[in-house]
Amino acid sequence: MLVVLVVLIFYCVCYNPSIFFNSIIDTLYIWLMKVFPSLFTFYLISSLLINFKILDKLSFFFKPIKKILRLKFQTNEAFNLFILSMFSGNPSTVLFINQNQDYITSFDALTLLKCASFVSPIFIISFFSFDLKLAYILIFSHFFSNIIYCMFLTKNNKYLINKSNVKENDSFTNISNFLNSIKECMNILLMIASMMCLCNIIKYSITTLLNAIGLKSNLFKIFLSFFEISTGLNDLISLNLNKLPFLLLSSFLLGFGGLCIHLQVKNVINSNLKFSSFFFARLIHGSISTLITFIILIL
């Protein structure tokens, strides 16, 4: 199978190199204009909140949220990471889990891996700016489905463990940790760009093959949209589907994340965590989000 794929990619490069390389440039343009701004901004904010213990100082503000949502993590640090994940998205969230495993339990780490997988609201709005009502429906479905899943996973927790026995770092150490986080962020952003290009090269090659043998069905285009979330949303928009199937497919894609995000997470996930747990959780998240979107639309 891999040999066939390599031959197919080589054929696409040789057959029409200008179109092939333009597809990579288009992918990098989407990365620069829609992925980089939101991911870097919220990673920067999250790093500041974590490294300078700002969230701990604001814990009184989040306590009502924790009670209302009934999220019973075993550690306060895990709840803080869950809040940050709403803005940072993957694979940044998985990296934060890796960095803070000394402060959270293994149960919390696995729970966060399963249910702290959010797409930035700014990212969703950037794709659905042509109809903000649709954007808000997808944002609500995407966030609420993760919260429901988290409530289910933590419902039997009845105790709180304090693993933060390490003394608070001095200012110099905090600044050093923050700068290291920014360095890691740049590495992640470059890795994301590389994975986006990889997935879209495969996607372009398969599309070229399907066109050559006369298979141009929308079903194939929908299937290929699940390779990479950014170009996948663009593909779904370009298909001009009816409102209901378009929103349901978009909702599932946002929850599932696409092959590209799964490869990114596979690259950064800690050996103590199982990638299979992340994969099946994304299927559950996508399904719940799609169901919520459907209920909103019929109401």
C-alpha positions as CSV (number, residue, x, y, z in Angstrom):
1,M,0.0,0.0,0.0
2,L,2.8,2.4,0.9
3,V,4.6,1.6,-2.3
4,V,1.5,2.4,-4.3
5,L,1.2,5.7,-2.5
6,V,4.8,6.6,-3.1
7,V,4.5,5.8,-6.8
8,L,1.3,7.8,-7.0
9,I,2.9,10.9,-5.3
10,F,5.9,10.6,-7.6
11,Y,3.6,10.5,-10.6
12,C,1.7,13.6,-9.5
13,V,5.0,15.5,-9.0
14,C,6.2,14.5,-12.5
15,Y,2.8,14.9,-14.3
16,N,2.1,18.5,-13.3
17,P,4.7,19.8,-10.8
18,S,3.3,23.4,-10.9
19,I,-0.2,22.3,-9.6
20,F,1.4,19.9,-7.1
21,F,3.6,22.5,-5.6
22,N,0.8,25.1,-5.7
23,S,-1.3,22.8,-3.6
24,I,1.5,22.8,-1.0
25,I,1.7,26.6,-1.1
26,D,-2.1,26.8,-0.7
27,T,-1.8,24.6,2.4
28,L,0.9,26.8,3.9
29,Y,-1.2,29.8,3.2
30,I,-4.1,28.4,5.2
31,W,-1.6,27.4,7.9
32,L,-0.2,31.0,8.0
33,M,-3.5,32.9,7.8
34,K,-5.9,30.7,9.8
35,V,-3.9,28.2,12.0
36,F,-0.8,30.1,13.1
37,P,-2.5,33.3,14.5
38,S,-5.1,31.6,16.7
39,L,-2.8,28.7,17.9
40,F,0.2,30.9,18.6
41,T,-1.8,33.6,20.4
42,F,-3.6,31.1,22.7
43,Y,-0.5,29.0,23.3
44,L,1.3,32.2,24.4
45,I,-1.6,33.1,26.8
46,S,-1.7,29.6,28.1
47,S,2.0,29.5,28.7
48,L,1.9,32.7,30.7
49,L,-1.0,31.4,32.8
50,I,0.8,28.1,33.5
51,N,4.4,29.2,34.1
52,F,3.5,32.2,36.2
53,K,0.9,30.4,38.3
54,I,-1.7,32.9,37.3
55,L,-4.5,30.3,37.1
56,D,-3.8,29.3,40.7
57,K,-4.3,32.9,41.8
58,L,-7.6,33.1,39.9
59,S,-8.9,29.7,41.2
60,F,-11.7,31.5,43.1
61,F,-13.1,32.7,39.8
62,F,-13.2,29.2,38.3
63,K,-14.7,27.4,41.3
64,P,-18.3,28.3,40.4
65,I,-17.7,27.1,36.8
66,K,-16.4,23.8,38.2
67,K,-19.5,23.4,40.4
68,I,-21.9,24.3,37.6
69,L,-20.3,22.0,35.1
70,R,-19.8,19.3,37.7
71,L,-16.3,18.5,36.5
72,K,-14.7,16.3,39.3
73,F,-11.0,16.1,38.4
74,Q,-8.7,14.6,40.9
75,T,-6.4,17.7,40.9
76,N,-6.9,21.4,40.6
77,E,-4.1,21.5,38.0
78,A,-6.1,19.1,35.7
79,F,-9.1,21.4,35.8
80,N,-6.9,24.4,35.0
81,L,-5.5,22.5,32.0
82,F,-9.1,21.7,30.9
83,I,-10.0,25.4,30.9
84,L,-6.8,26.3,29.0
85,S,-7.5,23.6,26.4
86,M,-10.7,25.4,25.4
87,F,-8.5,28.1,23.9
88,S,-5.2,26.4,23.0
89,G,-6.5,23.3,21.1
90,N,-4.5,20.2,20.0
91,P,-1.6,19.3,19.8
92,S,-0.9,22.1,22.3
93,T,-3.2,20.5,24.9
94,V,-1.4,17.2,24.7
95,L,1.9,19.0,25.1
96,F,0.6,20.8,28.3
97,I,-0.5,17.4,29.6
98,N,3.0,16.0,29.1
99,Q,4.6,19.0,30.8
100,N,2.4,18.8,33.8
101,Q,2.3,15.1,34.6
102,D,4.1,15.6,37.8
103,Y,1.2,17.7,39.0
104,I,-1.8,15.6,37.8
105,T,-2.8,12.0,38.3
106,S,-2.6,9.4,35.6
107,F,-6.4,9.3,35.6
108,D,-6.6,13.1,35.0
109,A,-4.0,12.8,32.3
110,L,-6.1,10.2,30.5
111,T,-9.3,12.1,31.0
112,L,-7.8,15.3,29.6
113,L,-6.5,13.4,26.6
114,K,-10.0,12.1,25.9
115,C,-12.1,15.2,26.5
116,A,-9.9,18.3,26.4
117,S,-9.7,18.4,22.7
118,F,-11.0,21.8,21.5
119,V,-10.8,23.8,18.3
120,S,-10.3,27.5,18.9
121,P,-13.5,29.5,18.6
122,I,-11.5,32.0,16.5
123,F,-10.5,29.2,14.1
124,I,-14.2,28.2,13.6
125,I,-15.3,31.8,13.1
126,S,-12.5,32.3,10.6
127,F,-14.0,29.6,8.4
128,F,-17.7,30.4,8.9
129,S,-17.4,34.2,8.9
130,F,-19.9,34.2,6.0
131,D,-22.6,33.2,8.5
132,L,-21.8,33.8,12.1
133,K,-25.0,32.1,13.2
134,L,-23.7,28.8,11.8
135,A,-20.3,29.5,13.5
136,Y,-21.9,29.9,16.9
137,I,-24.0,26.7,16.5
138,L,-20.8,24.8,15.7
139,I,-18.9,26.4,18.6
140,F,-21.7,25.5,21.1
141,S,-22.0,21.9,19.8
142,H,-18.2,21.4,19.8
143,F,-17.6,22.8,23.3
144,F,-20.8,21.4,25.0
145,S,-20.1,17.9,23.6
146,N,-16.6,17.8,25.2
147,I,-18.0,19.1,28.5
148,I,-20.7,16.4,28.5
149,Y,-18.1,13.8,27.8
150,C,-15.9,15.2,30.6
151,M,-18.8,15.2,33.1
152,F,-19.4,11.5,32.2
153,L,-15.7,10.5,32.7
154,T,-15.3,12.3,36.0
155,K,-18.7,11.7,37.6
156,N,-17.5,9.0,40.1
157,N,-14.6,11.1,41.4
158,K,-15.2,12.0,45.1
159,Y,-11.8,13.2,46.2
160,L,-9.2,15.8,45.4
161,I,-5.4,15.0,45.4
162,N,-2.8,17.7,45.8
163,K,0.2,16.7,43.8
164,S,1.7,20.2,43.8
165,N,4.4,19.7,46.4
166,V,7.0,21.6,44.4
167,K,7.9,25.0,45.7
168,E,6.9,27.9,43.5
169,N,9.7,28.9,41.1
170,D,11.4,32.3,41.3
171,S,10.8,34.9,38.6
172,F,13.9,34.1,36.7
173,T,13.0,30.4,36.4
174,N,9.4,31.3,35.4
175,I,10.7,33.5,32.6
176,S,13.1,30.8,31.5
177,N,10.3,28.2,31.4
178,F,8.1,30.6,29.5
179,L,10.7,31.2,26.9
180,N,11.2,27.5,26.5
181,S,7.5,27.1,26.0
182,I,7.6,29.6,23.2
183,K,10.5,27.7,21.6
184,E,8.4,24.5,21.9
185,C,5.5,26.3,20.4
186,M,7.5,27.3,17.3
187,N,8.6,23.6,16.9
188,I,5.0,22.5,17.2
189,L,3.8,25.1,14.6
190,L,6.4,23.9,12.1
191,M,5.4,20.3,12.8
192,I,1.8,21.2,12.2
193,A,2.7,22.9,8.9
194,S,4.6,19.7,7.9
195,M,1.8,17.4,8.8
196,M,-0.7,19.6,7.0
197,C,1.4,19.5,3.9
198,L,1.9,15.7,4.2
199,C,-1.9,15.0,4.5
200,N,-2.7,17.3,1.7
201,I,-0.1,15.8,-0.6
202,I,-1.7,12.4,0.0
203,K,-5.1,13.9,-0.4
204,Y,-4.1,15.7,-3.7
205,S,-2.5,12.4,-5.0
206,I,-5.6,10.4,-4.3
207,T,-7.8,13.1,-5.9
208,T,-5.7,13.0,-9.0
209,L,-6.0,9.3,-9.2
210,L,-9.8,9.4,-8.7
211,N,-10.2,12.1,-11.4
212,A,-8.0,10.1,-13.8
213,I,-10.4,7.1,-13.5
214,G,-13.5,9.3,-13.7
215,L,-14.6,9.1,-10.0
216,K,-15.7,12.6,-9.1
217,S,-18.5,11.9,-6.6
218,N,-19.1,14.2,-3.7
219,L,-18.8,11.2,-1.4
220,F,-15.2,10.8,-2.3
221,K,-14.6,14.6,-1.7
222,I,-16.4,14.3,1.7
223,F,-14.2,11.3,2.6
224,L,-11.0,13.2,1.6
225,S,-12.1,16.2,3.7
226,F,-11.4,14.2,6.8
227,F,-7.7,14.2,6.0
228,E,-7.0,17.7,7.3
229,I,-9.4,19.9,9.2
230,S,-8.5,23.3,7.6
231,T,-8.6,22.3,3.9
232,G,-11.4,19.8,4.8
233,L,-13.7,22.6,6.0
234,N,-12.8,24.6,2.8
235,D,-13.8,21.5,0.8
236,L,-17.1,21.1,2.6
237,I,-17.9,24.8,2.0
238,S,-17.0,24.5,-1.7
239,L,-19.4,21.6,-2.2
240,N,-22.4,23.8,-1.7
241,L,-24.3,21.1,0.2
242,N,-27.7,21.7,1.9
243,K,-27.5,23.3,5.3
244,L,-28.3,20.2,7.3
245,P,-25.7,17.8,5.9
246,F,-23.1,20.6,5.6
247,L,-23.4,21.5,9.3
248,L,-23.5,17.9,10.5
249,L,-20.4,17.0,8.5
250,S,-18.6,20.1,9.7
251,S,-19.6,19.4,13.3
252,F,-18.2,15.8,13.1
253,L,-15.0,17.0,11.4
254,L,-14.4,19.6,14.2
255,G,-14.9,16.9,16.8
256,F,-12.9,14.2,15.1
257,G,-10.1,16.5,14.1
258,G,-9.0,14.9,10.9
259,L,-6.1,12.6,10.1
260,C,-3.6,15.5,10.3
261,I,-4.4,16.4,14.0
262,H,-4.2,12.7,14.9
263,L,-0.7,12.5,13.4
264,Q,0.3,15.6,15.3
265,V,-0.9,14.2,18.6
266,K,0.8,10.9,17.8
267,N,4.1,12.9,17.4
268,V,3.9,14.7,20.8
269,I,2.0,12.2,23.0
270,N,3.7,10.9,26.1
271,S,4.6,7.2,26.2
272,N,2.4,6.9,29.4
273,L,-0.7,7.8,27.3
274,K,-2.2,5.6,24.6
275,F,-2.9,7.2,21.3
276,S,-5.8,4.7,20.7
277,S,-7.6,6.4,23.7
278,F,-7.3,9.7,21.9
279,F,-8.5,8.3,18.6
280,F,-11.7,6.6,19.9
281,A,-12.5,9.6,22.1
282,R,-12.4,11.8,19.0
283,L,-15.0,9.5,17.3
284,I,-17.2,9.8,20.4
285,H,-16.7,13.6,20.6
286,G,-17.5,14.0,16.9
287,S,-20.7,11.8,17.2
288,I,-22.0,13.7,20.3
289,S,-21.2,17.1,18.7
290,T,-23.1,16.0,15.5
291,L,-26.1,14.9,17.5
292,I,-26.2,18.3,19.4
293,T,-25.9,20.2,16.1
294,F,-28.8,18.1,14.7
295,I,-31.0,18.8,17.8
296,I,-30.3,22.5,17.6
297,L,-31.2,22.6,13.9
298,I,-34.5,20.7,14.2
299,L,-35.5,22.9,17.1
